[in-house]
Amino acid sequence: MRVALAQIISGRDLAGNLSILEQEARRAKAGGAGMVVFPEASMRAFGNTLLDVAEPLDGPWASRVRSIAAALEIVVVAGMFTPGSAAGHGASSGEGPGAAAGKVRNTLLATGPGVETSYDKVHLFDAFGFLESDTVDPGTQPVTFDAGGLTFGLATCYDIRFPALFTASAERGAEVNIVCASWASGPGKVDQWQLLARARALDSTTYVLACGQGDPVTQGVPAKAGAPTGVGHSAVVSPFGDVINELDGAPGMLFADLDAAVVKEARQKLPVLANRREF
């Protein structure tokens, strides 16, 4: 199966972000991809209020993504925000407490031919001085889906630091793990992102599709203080931990061809899932 990773920089405007998504989905389809993966927060970038745009999976933004996927006959994976609990701080994610009460869920929508599912981010980014749990409710379980003869697991950003989620998806049949991110910048952060993507591929003997928001700085836009707005460096990693293709910090698209036989070979030569012990 050919997949595309669309390294975009989303903004505040939902319609504008949808326009970017449709344009990049068309580009992916023209390149022969059966799936296009977009980053976390494709619906609206961090550093903006989130509660006012959070909507159910049958709401207008998700419905438009669904219609784009159906029209192009391509699977789309994209980050959005869905309603969470009613009590809590204002969901501003990077701007401090807002006036509106409540929380959202940081959700990945996967939709397209034969695919309709979603994943809520399990591990919330309470690190490096950022408290995602102030405004976001966590998910509770792994999610997998089938497309193009392969099984995919879903993960979001900070999840990449937790191997158990990736191995849990692999145990549920995943041959590919998708990680959608809006990775926070800072000293060593790009190196960590690259290292973690390779490590998770080796932990789970799966392909890892690590799709991040592009770095706004590459476009002459200063990063928002306190908001994880992206560093780029989206990559496809093989089950042996080799980087098949990678972007730099600027917006762009990469393609990769995935082969279930490579996963089978990796699991025969490196049977870490079979050899793993619980403690």
C-alpha positions in Angstrom: 0.0 0.0 0.0 1.3 3.5 -0.9 0.8 6.0 1.9 1.4 9.8 2.0 2.3 12.0 5.0 1.1 15.5 4.7 3.3 17.8 6.8 1.1 20.9 7.0 1.0 24.0 9.3 -2.6 24.5 10.4 -3.9 27.8 11.7 -6.8 29.1 13.6 -9.3 29.1 10.7 -11.2 25.9 10.3 -12.3 26.5 6.7 -8.7 27.4 5.8 -7.4 24.2 7.4 -10.0 22.2 5.5 -8.9 23.8 2.3 -5.3 22.8 3.0 -6.4 19.3 3.9 -8.4 18.9 0.6 -5.5 20.2 -1.5 -3.0 17.9 0.2 -5.4 14.9 -0.1 -5.7 15.5 -3.8 -1.9 15.7 -4.1 -1.6 12.4 -2.2 -4.1 10.7 -4.5 -2.4 12.0 -7.6 0.8 10.5 -6.2 -0.8 7.1 -6.0 -1.4 6.9 -2.3 -4.3 4.9 -0.8 -4.0 6.8 2.5 -2.9 10.3 3.5 -2.0 11.1 7.1 -2.2 14.6 8.5 -0.9 15.8 11.8 -2.4 16.3 15.2 -4.4 19.5 15.5 -5.2 19.7 11.8 -8.6 21.1 12.7 -7.1 24.1 14.6 -3.5 24.7 15.7 -2.5 24.8 19.3 -2.1 28.2 20.8 -5.8 28.9 19.9 -9.0 28.2 21.8 -10.2 24.7 21.2 -13.4 24.4 23.2 -15.4 26.6 20.7 -14.5 24.3 17.8 -14.8 20.9 19.4 -17.5 18.9 17.7 -18.8 15.3 17.5 -17.6 12.9 14.9 -20.7 13.6 12.8 -20.2 17.4 13.0 -19.5 19.7 10.1 -15.7 19.6 10.1 -15.5 15.8 10.4 -18.2 15.4 7.8 -16.3 17.5 5.4 -13.2 15.4 5.9 -15.3 12.4 5.4 -16.7 13.7 2.1 -13.2 14.6 0.8 -12.0 11.0 1.6 -15.1 9.5 -0.1 -14.8 11.7 -3.2 -11.1 10.9 -3.7 -11.5 7.3 -2.6 -8.6 7.7 -0.2 -8.3 7.0 3.5 -7.7 10.2 5.5 -6.3 10.3 9.0 -6.4 13.8 10.6 -6.3 15.4 14.1 -9.4 17.2 15.4 -11.0 18.0 18.7 -14.2 16.4 20.0 -16.2 17.4 23.1 -14.9 16.2 26.5 -16.2 16.5 30.0 -18.4 19.5 31.0 -16.4 20.5 34.0 -12.9 21.9 34.1 -10.8 24.9 32.9 -11.3 26.7 29.6 -9.9 24.7 26.7 -7.4 27.1 25.3 -4.3 24.9 25.0 -1.4 27.3 25.2 -3.3 30.5 26.2 -4.1 29.7 29.8 -7.6 29.2 31.3 -10.4 30.6 29.1 -13.8 31.9 29.9 -15.7 28.8 28.8 -15.8 25.8 31.1 -15.2 22.3 29.9 -12.6 20.1 28.2 -12.1 18.6 24.8 -10.7 15.3 23.5 -7.6 15.3 21.3 -9.0 13.0 18.6 -7.7 11.3 15.4 -10.4 10.7 12.8 -9.7 7.9 10.3 -12.1 7.8 7.4 -12.3 6.6 3.8 -13.2 3.5 1.8 -14.0 0.8 4.3 -12.7 2.8 7.2 -14.5 4.7 9.9 -13.0 5.0 13.3 -11.4 7.4 15.8 -8.8 7.5 18.5 -8.6 9.7 21.6 -5.1 10.6 22.7 -4.3 8.5 25.8 -1.1 10.1 27.1 -1.6 13.8 27.7 1.3 16.2 27.3 1.9 17.3 30.9 5.6 17.9 30.3 8.1 20.7 29.5 5.9 23.2 31.4 2.8 22.4 29.3 -0.3 21.0 30.9 -2.6 19.4 28.3 -4.6 17.7 31.0 -5.9 21.2 32.0 -8.0 21.3 28.9 -8.1 17.8 27.4 -9.7 14.6 28.6 -7.6 11.4 27.9 -8.6 8.4 25.9 -8.6 5.0 27.4 -7.7 2.4 24.8 -5.7 1.5 21.7 -7.5 1.7 18.3 -6.7 -0.3 15.2 -8.3 -0.4 11.7 -7.8 -2.3 8.4 -7.0 -0.7 5.1 -5.2 -1.8 1.9 -4.5 -5.2 3.3 -2.8 -3.9 6.4 -3.7 -3.2 10.0 -3.0 0.2 11.4 -2.7 1.4 15.0 -3.2 5.0 16.0 -1.2 7.3 18.4 -0.9 11.0 19.0 2.3 13.0 19.7 3.3 12.4 23.4 2.0 8.8 23.0 5.3 8.1 21.1 7.2 8.1 24.4 5.2 5.1 25.7 6.1 1.8 24.1 3.2 -0.1 25.6 0.7 1.5 23.4 2.6 0.5 20.3 3.1 -3.0 21.4 -0.6 -3.2 22.4 -1.6 -2.2 18.9 0.8 -4.7 17.4 -0.7 -7.4 19.6 -4.1 -6.4 18.1 -2.7 -7.1 14.7 -1.2 -3.7 13.7 1.6 -3.9 11.1 1.8 -0.1 10.9 1.6 2.4 13.7 0.5 6.0 12.8 1.7 8.8 15.0 0.1 12.2 14.4 1.9 15.1 16.2 2.3 18.8 16.9 5.7 18.3 18.5 6.8 21.1 20.8 10.1 22.8 19.8 13.1 23.1 22.1 16.7 21.9 22.7 17.1 18.3 21.5 13.4 17.9 20.6 13.9 17.1 16.9 16.5 14.4 17.9 14.1 13.0 20.4 11.3 12.8 17.9 13.5 11.0 15.4 14.9 8.6 18.0 11.5 7.8 19.4 10.0 7.0 16.0 12.8 4.5 15.3 12.5 3.0 18.8 8.8 2.5 18.6 9.2 0.7 15.2 11.7 -1.6 16.8 9.7 -2.2 19.9 6.6 -3.2 18.0 8.2 -4.5 14.7 5.8 -2.3 12.8 6.2 0.5 10.3 5.9 3.8 12.0 4.3 6.7 10.1 5.3 9.7 12.1 3.5 12.8 10.8 4.1 16.1 12.4 3.0 19.7 12.0 5.6 21.7 10.0 7.8 24.3 11.8 6.2 27.8 11.5 9.7 29.3 11.8 10.5 27.9 8.4 7.8 30.1 7.0 8.9 33.2 8.9 6.3 32.9 11.6 7.5 32.9 15.2 6.4 29.9 17.3 3.8 30.8 19.9 5.2 30.8 23.4 3.9 27.8 25.4 2.2 26.2 22.4 3.5 23.0 20.7 3.2 24.2 17.2 5.4 21.7 15.4 9.0 21.0 14.3 8.4 19.0 11.1 10.6 16.0 10.4 7.8 13.7 9.5 9.2 10.2 8.7 8.4 6.7 7.7 10.3 4.1 9.6 10.6 0.4 8.7 10.0 -2.4 11.2 13.8 -2.8 11.4 14.1 0.8 12.6 15.4 2.2 9.3 14.3 5.6 8.1 12.7 5.1 4.7 11.9 8.7 4.0 11.9 11.9 6.0 11.1 15.6 5.6 12.9 18.6 7.1 11.0 21.3 9.0 9.2 22.9 6.2 5.7 21.9 4.9 5.8 19.1 2.4 4.6 15.6 1.6 6.4 12.3 1.5 5.4 9.0 0.1 6.3 5.4 1.0 5.2 1.9 -0.1 4.4 -0.4 2.8 4.7 -4.2 2.5 3.3 -6.7 5.0 6.0 -9.2 4.0 8.6 -6.8 5.5 6.8 -6.9 8.8 6.6 -10.7 8.7 10.3 -10.9 8.0 11.1 -8.5 10.9 9.0 -10.5 13.3 10.7 -13.7 12.2 14.2 -12.3 12.6 13.5 -10.1 15.6 10.6 -11.7 17.5 10.5 -9.1 20.3 6.7 -9.4 20.6 6.9 -13.2 21.0 9.8 -13.0 23.4 8.3 -10.2 25.5 7.6 -10.9 29.2 5.3 -9.0 31.6 6.6 -8.0 35.0 
